[in-house]
Amino acid sequence: MSESEDKIKDAFHPKDWNEIQTADSWSIFKILSELVQGFEKLAKIGPCVSIFGSARTKPDNKYFKLAEEIAYQLTRHGYGVITGGGPGIMEAGNMGAKKGGGKSVGLNIDLPFEQSANLFIDPDKLINFEHFFVRKVMFVKYAQGFIVLPGGFGTLDEMFEAITLIQTQKIGAFPIVLVGRHYWSGLMDWIRDVAMKEEENISEKDMELFTIVDEAEEAVDLINRFYMKYLLSPNF
């Protein structure tokens, strides 16, 4: 054991240290159980699109209405809808899917604040997660596209993870559609002008991994045209 590890260990009472090590080992089984539950429930849902956005968006907000309309149109084209299962944009997505008679999936996360599952998720397609990273596996593995509406850190995390996985060829390419030019344009200007041109941390080709639109019809059309062009099968 290194000197730094000894110092860390000395900061705990030996009994406490052993308990921590034991708890960490047992947490593996909790993680595995969440993965198994997710795989078993989602493996046969068919082609779906994940919709991301803020849990804080109110029903009178234009982006709430856009999310509902996008989800509705997706179901009319044969897609199911996957959301994070909570309020705001997520609720709008599940509401639109339910209205369109399509599959409405909710991947809810247990939080000490803010989020509980919305009422528009199909009862057999609601899954509760404790770990964010397991939940994100499900979003990516069982989606044929991402539609990202305005949101906060969680939305940005989900969006950039999807972009990174496609960029690094860890998953097959699928459409990533950002809805709301006014909301996303400042971030995208920085990515293009600073990260790409000034610092050369991003290639010009990477800017093609996502598209920004304003209308529901544009978002749905991008998903449809992508699969019509490449005749791709679902990720599972």
NORLINBEL-V204702 format. One record per residue. N is the residue number from 1. RES is the residue in one small letter. PHI is phi in degrees with one decimal (999 if undefined). PSI is psi in whole degrees, 0 to 359 (999 if undefined). D_CENTER is the distance of its C-alpha to the mean C-alpha in Angstrom with 2 decimals. Layout:
n=N res=RES phi=PHI psi=PSI d_center=D_CENTER
n=N res=RES phi=PHI psi=PSI d_center=D_CENTER
This chain:
n=1 res=m phi=999 psi=135 d_center=39.09
n=2 res=s phi=-73.3 psi=166 d_center=38.85
n=3 res=e phi=-60.7 psi=320 d_center=40.40
n=4 res=s phi=-65.0 psi=321 d_center=37.07
n=5 res=e phi=-66.9 psi=324 d_center=35.91
n=6 res=d phi=-62.5 psi=318 d_center=39.27
n=7 res=k phi=-63.3 psi=318 d_center=38.84
n=8 res=i phi=-64.3 psi=315 d_center=35.47
n=9 res=k phi=-64.2 psi=322 d_center=36.95
n=10 res=d phi=-65.4 psi=340 d_center=40.05
n=11 res=a phi=-72.2 psi=347 d_center=38.00
n=12 res=f phi=-113.1 psi=150 d_center=37.43
n=13 res=h phi=-65.4 psi=140 d_center=40.09
n=14 res=p phi=-50.1 psi=319 d_center=40.39
n=15 res=k phi=-63.4 psi=317 d_center=39.60
n=16 res=d phi=-63.3 psi=319 d_center=36.41
n=17 res=w phi=-61.3 psi=316 d_center=35.38
n=18 res=n phi=-64.5 psi=322 d_center=35.90
n=19 res=e phi=-65.0 psi=321 d_center=33.91
n=20 res=i phi=-64.3 psi=315 d_center=30.93
n=21 res=q phi=-61.5 psi=319 d_center=31.19
n=22 res=t phi=-65.6 psi=317 d_center=31.44
n=23 res=a phi=-62.7 psi=320 d_center=28.45
n=24 res=d phi=-62.4 psi=320 d_center=26.30
n=25 res=s phi=-65.3 psi=316 d_center=27.56
n=26 res=w phi=-69.7 psi=335 d_center=26.91
n=27 res=s phi=-63.8 psi=338 d_center=23.29
n=28 res=i phi=-58.5 psi=321 d_center=22.69
n=29 res=f phi=-69.9 psi=326 d_center=23.51
n=30 res=k phi=-64.8 psi=317 d_center=21.05
n=31 res=i phi=-63.3 psi=315 d_center=18.22
n=32 res=l phi=-61.5 psi=321 d_center=19.71
n=33 res=s phi=-65.0 psi=323 d_center=20.01
n=34 res=e phi=-68.1 psi=320 d_center=16.34
n=35 res=l phi=-63.0 psi=313 d_center=15.62
n=36 res=v phi=-62.3 psi=315 d_center=18.50
n=37 res=q phi=-59.1 psi=315 d_center=17.58
n=38 res=g phi=-64.1 psi=313 d_center=14.12
n=39 res=f phi=-61.2 psi=316 d_center=15.80
n=40 res=e phi=-66.8 psi=322 d_center=18.68
n=41 res=k phi=-79.1 psi=329 d_center=17.00
n=42 res=l phi=-100.2 psi=349 d_center=14.51
n=43 res=a phi=-62.8 psi=339 d_center=16.87
n=44 res=k phi=-121.2 psi=22 d_center=18.79
n=45 res=i phi=-79.4 psi=343 d_center=16.60
n=46 res=g phi=86.2 psi=181 d_center=17.15
n=47 res=p phi=-59.4 psi=128 d_center=15.31
n=48 res=c phi=-136.4 psi=160 d_center=12.17
n=49 res=v phi=-120.8 psi=132 d_center=9.82
n=50 res=s phi=-86.2 psi=132 d_center=6.27
n=51 res=i phi=-114.0 psi=125 d_center=6.99
n=52 res=f phi=-115.7 psi=155 d_center=5.73
n=53 res=g phi=165.8 psi=178 d_center=8.81
n=54 res=s phi=-69.1 psi=141 d_center=11.35
n=55 res=a phi=-74.3 psi=347 d_center=12.69
n=56 res=r phi=-95.4 psi=357 d_center=16.05
n=57 res=t phi=-69.9 psi=129 d_center=16.47
n=58 res=k phi=-87.2 psi=156 d_center=19.64
n=59 res=p phi=-59.3 psi=337 d_center=20.66
n=60 res=d phi=-88.7 psi=0 d_center=23.21
n=61 res=n phi=-77.9 psi=143 d_center=20.88
n=62 res=k phi=-61.9 psi=329 d_center=20.72
n=63 res=y phi=-74.8 psi=331 d_center=16.95
n=64 res=f phi=-61.8 psi=313 d_center=16.77
n=65 res=k phi=-65.5 psi=322 d_center=19.23
n=66 res=l phi=-64.2 psi=317 d_center=17.48
n=67 res=a phi=-61.8 psi=317 d_center=14.23
n=68 res=e phi=-61.8 psi=316 d_center=16.63
n=69 res=e phi=-68.2 psi=319 d_center=18.61
n=70 res=i phi=-60.5 psi=313 d_center=15.89
n=71 res=a phi=-62.1 psi=318 d_center=14.75
n=72 res=y phi=-60.2 psi=312 d_center=18.47
n=73 res=q phi=-65.2 psi=322 d_center=19.30
n=74 res=l phi=-60.2 psi=316 d_center=16.68
n=75 res=t phi=-66.8 psi=328 d_center=18.24
n=76 res=r phi=-69.4 psi=341 d_center=21.62
n=77 res=h phi=-98.0 psi=7 d_center=20.88
n=78 res=g phi=99.4 psi=1 d_center=20.03
n=79 res=y phi=-90.4 psi=149 d_center=16.24
n=80 res=g phi=-88.9 psi=172 d_center=14.49
n=81 res=v phi=-124.9 psi=133 d_center=11.50
n=82 res=i phi=-113.4 psi=130 d_center=8.50
n=83 res=t phi=-130.9 psi=177 d_center=7.28
n=84 res=g phi=-75.5 psi=0 d_center=7.08
n=85 res=g phi=82.8 psi=354 d_center=10.76
n=86 res=g phi=-96.6 psi=203 d_center=12.38
n=87 res=p phi=-82.3 psi=190 d_center=14.55
n=88 res=g phi=67.3 psi=224 d_center=14.39
n=89 res=i phi=-57.0 psi=324 d_center=12.06
n=90 res=m phi=-63.1 psi=315 d_center=10.42
n=91 res=e phi=-62.0 psi=319 d_center=14.04
n=92 res=a phi=-60.6 psi=318 d_center=14.94
n=93 res=g phi=-62.7 psi=314 d_center=12.56
n=94 res=n phi=-67.3 psi=325 d_center=13.99
n=95 res=m phi=-63.5 psi=315 d_center=17.35
n=96 res=g phi=-64.7 psi=321 d_center=17.43
n=97 res=a phi=-64.2 psi=317 d_center=16.59
n=98 res=k phi=-64.4 psi=318 d_center=19.32
n=99 res=k phi=-61.1 psi=323 d_center=21.66
n=100 res=g phi=-84.3 psi=359 d_center=21.33
n=101 res=g phi=74.7 psi=20 d_center=22.07
n=102 res=g phi=-100.8 psi=178 d_center=18.98
n=103 res=k phi=-72.0 psi=134 d_center=16.80
n=104 res=s phi=-124.6 psi=105 d_center=14.64
n=105 res=v phi=-106.2 psi=139 d_center=12.17
n=106 res=g phi=-128.8 psi=120 d_center=10.96
n=107 res=l phi=-104.5 psi=85 d_center=9.25
n=108 res=n phi=-80.2 psi=151 d_center=11.14
n=109 res=i phi=-119.0 psi=134 d_center=11.75
n=110 res=d phi=-74.7 psi=117 d_center=15.42
n=111 res=l phi=-128.0 psi=153 d_center=16.28
n=112 res=p phi=-76.8 psi=358 d_center=19.84
n=113 res=f phi=-154.5 psi=160 d_center=19.24
n=114 res=e phi=76.2 psi=321 d_center=17.50
n=115 res=q phi=-121.1 psi=130 d_center=15.37
n=116 res=s phi=-138.3 psi=159 d_center=16.66
n=117 res=a phi=-64.6 psi=139 d_center=15.58
n=118 res=n phi=-79.7 psi=171 d_center=16.53
n=119 res=l phi=-90.0 psi=3 d_center=19.32
n=120 res=f phi=-106.2 psi=12 d_center=17.92
n=121 res=i phi=-89.1 psi=138 d_center=16.06
n=122 res=d phi=-59.2 psi=130 d_center=18.26
n=123 res=p phi=-53.9 psi=325 d_center=19.98
n=124 res=d phi=-85.3 psi=2 d_center=19.62
n=125 res=k phi=-123.7 psi=23 d_center=15.85
n=126 res=l phi=-100.9 psi=125 d_center=15.01
n=127 res=i phi=-126.9 psi=133 d_center=14.04
n=128 res=n phi=-103.6 psi=131 d_center=14.39
n=129 res=f phi=-117.4 psi=150 d_center=13.23
n=130 res=e phi=-99.7 psi=331 d_center=15.09
n=131 res=h phi=-107.2 psi=126 d_center=13.31
n=132 res=f phi=-60.7 psi=319 d_center=10.01
n=133 res=f phi=-68.0 psi=327 d_center=10.27
n=134 res=v phi=-67.5 psi=317 d_center=11.02
n=135 res=r phi=-58.6 psi=319 d_center=8.12
n=136 res=k phi=-67.7 psi=329 d_center=5.83
n=137 res=v phi=-57.4 psi=317 d_center=8.64
n=138 res=m phi=-68.2 psi=320 d_center=8.30
n=139 res=f phi=-57.1 psi=317 d_center=4.97
n=140 res=v phi=-80.1 psi=314 d_center=6.89
n=141 res=k phi=-63.6 psi=325 d_center=10.27
n=142 res=y phi=-111.3 psi=22 d_center=10.50
n=143 res=a phi=-117.9 psi=144 d_center=9.11
n=144 res=q phi=-100.4 psi=5 d_center=11.76
n=145 res=g phi=-179.6 psi=158 d_center=10.03
n=146 res=f phi=-118.9 psi=132 d_center=7.37
n=147 res=i phi=-118.7 psi=121 d_center=8.93
n=148 res=v phi=-115.7 psi=115 d_center=8.44
n=149 res=l phi=-99.5 psi=170 d_center=11.07
n=150 res=p phi=-53.0 psi=135 d_center=12.79
n=151 res=g phi=-162.0 psi=185 d_center=11.44
n=152 res=g phi=-101.1 psi=214 d_center=12.42
n=153 res=f phi=-60.5 psi=320 d_center=11.80
n=154 res=g phi=-63.2 psi=318 d_center=8.59
n=155 res=t phi=-64.3 psi=317 d_center=7.14
n=156 res=l phi=-62.9 psi=320 d_center=9.20
n=157 res=d phi=-59.9 psi=312 d_center=8.19
n=158 res=e phi=-64.8 psi=318 d_center=4.58
n=159 res=m phi=-64.0 psi=310 d_center=6.69
n=160 res=f phi=-69.7 psi=330 d_center=9.59
n=161 res=e phi=-64.7 psi=316 d_center=8.50
n=162 res=a phi=-62.5 psi=316 d_center=7.82
n=163 res=i phi=-61.1 psi=316 d_center=11.07
n=164 res=t phi=-64.4 psi=318 d_center=12.84
n=165 res=l phi=-63.9 psi=322 d_center=12.40
n=166 res=i phi=-71.9 psi=316 d_center=13.79
n=167 res=q phi=-57.5 psi=319 d_center=16.35
n=168 res=t phi=-91.4 psi=6 d_center=17.62
n=169 res=q phi=59.8 psi=32 d_center=17.71
n=170 res=k phi=-80.1 psi=337 d_center=15.99
n=171 res=i phi=-134.7 psi=164 d_center=14.30
n=172 res=g phi=-69.4 psi=153 d_center=15.76
n=173 res=a phi=-67.1 psi=136 d_center=15.18
n=174 res=f phi=-142.6 psi=161 d_center=13.29
n=175 res=p phi=-68.8 psi=135 d_center=13.10
n=176 res=i phi=-117.8 psi=116 d_center=10.81
n=177 res=v phi=-116.7 psi=121 d_center=12.25
n=178 res=l phi=-97.4 psi=128 d_center=12.52
n=179 res=v phi=-105.5 psi=122 d_center=14.45
n=180 res=g phi=112.7 psi=85 d_center=17.28
n=181 res=r phi=-59.0 psi=320 d_center=19.62
n=182 res=h phi=-60.1 psi=319 d_center=21.23
n=183 res=y phi=-72.3 psi=318 d_center=18.16
n=184 res=w phi=-94.4 psi=345 d_center=16.85
n=185 res=s phi=-63.9 psi=322 d_center=20.29
n=186 res=g phi=-63.0 psi=316 d_center=21.41
n=187 res=l phi=-63.4 psi=317 d_center=18.57
n=188 res=m phi=-69.8 psi=327 d_center=19.01
n=189 res=d phi=-62.2 psi=317 d_center=22.77
n=190 res=w phi=-64.8 psi=317 d_center=22.54
n=191 res=i phi=-59.4 psi=316 d_center=20.51
n=192 res=r phi=-72.4 psi=311 d_center=23.14
n=193 res=d phi=-81.0 psi=325 d_center=26.26
n=194 res=v phi=-100.4 psi=300 d_center=25.85
n=195 res=a phi=-64.4 psi=322 d_center=23.39
n=196 res=m phi=-89.4 psi=303 d_center=24.53
n=197 res=k phi=-78.1 psi=313 d_center=28.12
n=198 res=e phi=-75.7 psi=309 d_center=29.48
n=199 res=e phi=-97.2 psi=346 d_center=27.96
n=200 res=e phi=56.2 psi=38 d_center=27.10
n=201 res=n phi=-88.8 psi=347 d_center=23.99
n=202 res=i phi=-133.3 psi=139 d_center=22.06
n=203 res=s phi=-87.1 psi=160 d_center=23.75
n=204 res=e phi=-61.5 psi=327 d_center=24.33
n=205 res=k phi=-63.6 psi=328 d_center=22.72
n=206 res=d phi=-63.8 psi=334 d_center=19.34
n=207 res=m phi=-69.4 psi=348 d_center=19.43
n=208 res=e phi=-87.6 psi=358 d_center=19.25
n=209 res=l phi=-77.3 psi=350 d_center=15.72
n=210 res=f phi=-145.5 psi=160 d_center=14.44
n=211 res=t phi=-134.3 psi=142 d_center=16.33
n=212 res=i phi=-107.0 psi=132 d_center=16.91
n=213 res=v phi=-134.7 psi=173 d_center=18.32
n=214 res=d phi=-118.5 psi=335 d_center=19.72
n=215 res=e phi=-111.2 psi=152 d_center=20.31
n=216 res=a phi=-60.3 psi=318 d_center=18.56
n=217 res=e phi=-62.1 psi=322 d_center=20.88
n=218 res=e phi=-63.4 psi=316 d_center=19.99
n=219 res=a phi=-62.6 psi=312 d_center=16.26
n=220 res=v phi=-67.2 psi=322 d_center=17.17
n=221 res=d phi=-63.5 psi=322 d_center=20.04
n=222 res=l phi=-62.4 psi=318 d_center=18.08
n=223 res=i phi=-62.7 psi=312 d_center=16.07
n=224 res=n phi=-62.5 psi=314 d_center=19.45
n=225 res=r phi=-66.1 psi=326 d_center=21.47
n=226 res=f phi=-60.5 psi=313 d_center=19.30
n=227 res=y phi=-79.0 psi=333 d_center=19.84
n=228 res=m phi=-68.7 psi=323 d_center=23.40
n=229 res=k phi=-72.3 psi=315 d_center=24.26
n=230 res=y phi=-100.1 psi=351 d_center=23.05
n=231 res=l phi=50.2 psi=44 d_center=23.43
n=232 res=l phi=-81.2 psi=149 d_center=20.53
n=233 res=s phi=-92.5 psi=165 d_center=19.85
n=234 res=p phi=-59.0 psi=165 d_center=16.61
n=235 res=n phi=-73.5 psi=356 d_center=15.02
n=236 res=f phi=-128.2 psi=999 d_center=16.81
